[in-house]
Amino acid sequence: MRGAAAVALTVFLAGCGADGEPVQPTMNATIGYGAGGVNTWGGIGLHQGPLSIYLGF
């Protein structure tokens, strides 16, 4: 769980511009329906040059 908290903190700091220009985060959310019922999934990410961080849920 500590790793997830560290990644979330990094995403927050990069997003607010604490170390330079703010980075616009990306987000997606999907709701699907199939034989297994209703499914939801999504994620949030940051992309800066060659570095990408994505947290899925």
Beta strands, then each sheet from edge to edge (+ up, - down):
strand 1: 26-34
strand 2: 37-48
strand 3: 51-56
sheet 1: 1+ 2- 3+
end
